[in-house]
Every structure is written in structure tokens, then in C-alpha cells.
Amino acid sequence: MLLREIINSIESVAPRSAQEEWDNSGMQVGDTGRDIQSVLLTTDVTTDVVSEAIELGCQLIISHHPLLFHGLKQVCGQTPQARIVETAIKHDIAIYSAHTNLDSVVGGINTRLAEKIGVMEQRILIPSDTSEPRGLGVLGILRGPMRYTEFIEHVRDILGCTYVRYTQPKKEQIQTIALCGGSGAEFIEEAIAQGADVYITADCKYHEFQDADGRIGLIDIDHWISERHAREIFADILKPLDVNVLISKKDKTPIQVWQEQKN
């Protein structure tokens, strides 16, 4: 199957026109006219993931996070990104990414995250200024009220979180949930304004926790954990196509959490 046909299938769901202005979704490395037999799906393009693609004989890597955000001035191996580009070209591996365009469409990253957690009656938290139903984040409700501590445990268990950082909510019984996969701390105030009891995102800073404490239950989880289901979405899109689809086993969060060993 031609790479451009695979791209057309992805962009029929997550068009590049839906990405944020600062983003760099789309082709990262390679020729859209080449033939593809096997695809490796990943959240991040790392050295380990590229080595895995080589070992598995994949001609294409599809990632959520783009390999290239800023232009490379030299491809001489000085940076991890440059080394990955060199290796991918040497082994004739194409790389394609769908980032904020997959975040902002209905059925994308935030829809899937909300479904996993059990958020119903979903609507877009931050609608885009377009005629299309697009935007960042999701706002919805749980099937019924829950104690906040029980909800934190629920999120941890459902998503397989390695850690959960949180603030106290305004009230202990919660039901209205807002969320944004990835780095979404900029939308905390909007979640509060729209009546959310809880806001789930990643990469929050100290003062953002401080400002949220007692006003909304801010739940901060690992960025990779919040978006790794992009691979599932890609797999669903590619399922009807005549191409072998593999999910990376080397794709993982770079964040490690120290845990004391109990005797």
C-alpha cells in the first residue's frame, strides 16, 4: 500500500488543518509515494523505537508526538532527533505524525481518554474558532457522583498511572469532569468556569496546583500515560487497510518514579 493512501486514511479522521499553528504534524521523514507493508505505531519516536522498527522490518513509523518541532540546521548526529533522522533515512524508514490534529477532533485523543475514564455526555472544553466540531479538551459527567478519592483510584487503575499528583476539590462528591490529554494546564481556569469538579491533564507546575487547590480537583498524570492511546486510534483507522500494523513495545514514558523497596 502506498504511504500516501495510509496518510489519507489518517487525515480523513484527523486532517492536518485541525492542528495548532505551532504544531508540526504530517510527514517527518520519507517519501509519500513509497510502498508500505508494515507500520509501527508509537507515542514518541525514540532511538529504541526506530531500532525496533528496523528489527521488525517496518517501513513506516506513525507517532503521536512529532519527531521534529524545530528545523534541523544540521543532520550530523549532534542531537537525538538528528541521529534518528539519520538512522531512519539509512534504513529507508518513513516517519509520520498526527499530533494536535488528533487531539482536537471528535473521536480523537481526548474523546478516547474520556471514554476510558467513563465520562459521558461529552462536549468540547475549548472549541476551535471554526465551523467544524473541533477543539481541545473534553467536558462531561460520570454516570453518577463519586467520592473524589475513589475517582482518583479509578483513574489510576484504568489508565495504569505510575503516579498521580492532585489538589483538593471544592467538594468531596464529584461528577462533572474536564480533561485534556498532554500539557493542558492552561485550561484549568476554563474548566473551573464551566463548572467542572475535576480537571485531568499533565505537566502541571507548582503554582498551578496552588491556584487550583480547593477550587477544583486538579489531577496531574504522566503526559505519556494521558496520550498513549493514540496508538489504539491509529490501529483502528488502519485496520481496514492492507497493511501489517504493530504497536511498539519500546514506546514508554521517560519519567521514572522512585519507589522505596519494602522488606
C-alpha positions in Angstrom: 0.0 0.0 0.0 1.3 3.5 -0.8 2.2 5.7 2.1 0.0 8.5 0.8 -3.0 6.2 1.0 -2.2 5.5 4.6 -1.9 9.2 5.3 -5.2 9.9 3.5 -6.9 7.4 5.9 -5.4 9.1 9.0 -6.2 12.6 7.7 -9.8 11.7 6.9 -10.2 11.4 10.7 -7.6 14.0 11.8 -7.0 16.5 9.0 -3.8 18.5 9.3 -5.9 21.7 9.0 -7.1 20.8 12.6 -3.6 21.1 14.1 -2.5 24.1 16.2 -0.4 26.8 14.5 2.7 25.9 16.4 2.5 22.2 15.6 4.3 20.1 13.1 2.1 17.2 12.3 2.5 15.4 9.0 5.5 13.8 7.3 8.7 14.0 9.2 10.9 11.7 7.1 10.4 9.9 3.8 8.6 9.7 0.5 4.8 9.5 0.4 5.0 7.6 -2.9 6.7 4.5 -1.4 5.1 1.2 -0.8 4.4 0.2 2.8 3.9 -3.4 4.1 4.4 -2.9 7.9 3.7 0.0 10.2 4.9 0.5 13.8 2.7 2.7 16.0 4.1 4.7 18.8 3.5 7.8 21.0 7.1 9.0 20.7 9.8 8.5 18.1 12.9 7.5 20.1 16.1 5.7 19.2 14.7 2.5 20.8 11.5 2.7 18.7 13.5 3.2 15.5 15.7 0.2 16.3 12.5 -1.8 16.9 11.1 -0.8 13.5 14.4 -2.0 11.9 14.2 -5.3 13.7 10.6 -5.8 12.8 11.1 -4.8 9.2 8.7 -1.9 9.3 8.9 0.7 6.5 6.8 3.3 8.4 6.6 4.7 11.9 3.4 6.6 12.8 3.7 8.6 16.0 1.5 11.0 18.0 4.3 13.4 19.0 6.2 14.8 16.0 9.9 13.9 15.9 10.6 17.4 14.5 9.2 20.6 16.2 12.0 22.9 15.2 14.0 22.9 12.0 17.3 20.9 12.0 20.2 23.0 10.9 22.5 20.0 10.6 21.9 16.3 10.3 25.3 15.1 11.7 24.2 13.2 14.8 24.7 16.0 17.4 21.1 15.6 18.8 18.8 12.7 19.4 16.5 14.0 16.7 19.3 14.3 14.1 20.5 10.8 14.9 17.0 9.4 14.5 16.6 11.1 11.1 20.0 9.7 10.0 19.1 6.2 11.1 15.6 6.4 9.5 17.0 7.5 6.2 19.8 4.9 6.3 17.2 2.1 6.8 14.6 3.6 4.5 12.0 4.1 7.2 9.4 6.8 6.8 8.0 8.7 9.8 4.6 10.4 10.0 3.0 12.1 13.0 -0.5 13.2 13.9 -0.4 15.4 17.0 -2.8 18.3 17.9 -5.0 17.4 14.9 -5.6 14.1 16.6 -6.1 15.9 19.9 -8.8 18.3 18.5 -11.1 16.1 16.5 -14.1 14.4 18.0 -13.1 10.7 18.3 -9.5 11.6 18.9 -7.2 11.6 21.9 -9.5 13.4 24.4 -12.6 11.5 23.3 -10.8 8.2 23.8 -9.3 9.3 27.2 -12.8 10.4 28.4 -14.3 7.1 27.3 -11.7 5.1 29.2 -12.4 7.1 32.4 -16.2 6.8 31.9 -17.1 10.4 31.1 -20.5 10.7 29.4 -22.4 13.4 27.5 -19.1 14.8 26.2 -18.6 18.2 24.7 -15.5 20.1 23.7 -14.0 22.1 26.5 -12.2 24.7 24.3 -14.0 24.8 20.9 -11.9 25.9 17.9 -13.0 29.0 16.0 -14.2 27.0 13.0 -17.5 25.7 11.7 -16.2 22.1 12.4 -16.8 20.4 15.8 -13.2 20.6 16.9 -11.2 21.9 19.9 -9.1 20.9 22.8 -10.2 19.0 25.9 -13.5 17.4 26.9 -16.2 18.2 29.5 -18.7 15.7 30.6 -20.2 13.8 33.5 -19.8 10.5 35.2 -22.7 8.1 35.4 -23.2 9.1 39.0 -21.5 11.0 41.7 -18.3 9.6 43.2 -16.1 10.3 46.2 -13.0 12.2 44.9 -10.6 9.7 46.5 -12.4 6.8 44.8 -12.3 8.6 41.5 -8.5 9.2 41.8 -8.1 5.4 42.4 -10.4 4.7 39.4 -8.3 7.0 37.1 -5.0 5.4 38.4 -6.2 1.9 37.8 -8.0 2.4 34.5 -5.1 4.3 32.9 -2.3 2.4 34.6 -0.8 5.6 36.1 2.7 5.4 37.5 1.9 8.4 39.7 -1.0 10.8 40.4 -0.5 14.3 41.7 -3.6 16.1 42.8 -5.2 19.0 44.7 -8.3 19.0 46.9 -11.5 19.7 45.1 -14.2 22.3 46.1 -16.4 19.4 47.2 -15.8 15.7 48.0 -18.6 14.3 45.9 -17.7 14.9 42.2 -19.4 14.2 38.9 -18.5 16.8 36.3 -15.2 16.0 34.7 -13.0 18.1 32.4 -9.8 16.7 30.8 -7.1 17.4 28.3 -4.5 14.8 27.3 -0.9 16.1 27.3 0.1 19.5 28.6 -3.3 21.2 29.3 -2.6 23.3 32.5 -3.5 26.5 30.5 -7.2 25.4 30.6 -7.6 25.0 34.3 -9.5 28.3 34.7 -11.8 27.4 31.8 -12.6 24.1 33.4 -13.5 25.9 36.6 -15.5 28.5 34.7 -17.5 25.7 33.0 -18.4 24.0 36.4 -16.0 21.1 36.4 -15.5 19.4 39.7 -12.2 17.8 38.5 -9.7 18.5 35.7 -7.3 15.9 34.5 -4.2 16.8 32.5 -0.4 16.5 32.6 2.7 18.6 33.2 1.3 21.0 35.8 3.6 23.4 37.7 3.7 24.1 41.4 1.8 27.5 41.2 -0.9 25.9 39.0 -1.5 23.4 41.8 -1.5 26.2 44.3 -4.1 28.2 42.4 -6.3 25.2 41.8 -6.3 23.9 45.4 -9.8 24.0 47.0 -11.3 25.3 43.7 -11.1 22.2 41.5 -9.7 18.7 41.9 -6.7 19.0 39.7 -5.4 15.6 38.8 -2.0 15.5 37.1 -0.8 12.3 35.4 2.1 11.3 33.2 2.0 13.0 29.8 2.7 9.7 28.0 0.0 7.9 30.0 -2.5 10.5 29.1 -1.9 10.1 25.3 -0.5 6.6 24.7 -4.0 5.5 23.5 -3.2 7.4 20.3 -1.7 4.1 19.2 -5.1 2.5 19.6 -6.8 5.2 17.5 -4.2 4.8 14.7 -4.7 1.0 14.8 -8.5 1.4 14.5 -8.0 3.8 11.5 -5.6 1.4 9.7 -7.5 -1.8 10.5 -9.4 -1.9 7.1 -6.2 -1.3 5.1 -4.0 -3.9 3.5 -1.0 -3.3 5.8 0.5 -5.1 8.8 0.0 -2.9 11.9 2.2 -3.3 15.0 2.2 -1.4 18.3 5.6 -0.5 19.7 6.8 -2.4 22.7 9.7 0.0 23.2 7.4 3.1 23.4 7.4 4.2 27.0 7.4 7.3 29.3 10.8 8.7 30.0 9.7 9.6 33.5 10.7 7.1 36.2 9.2 7.2 39.8 11.3 6.3 42.8 9.6 3.7 45.0 11.0 2.5 48.2 11.6 -1.2 48.4 9.7 -2.8 51.3 11.5 -5.6 53.3 
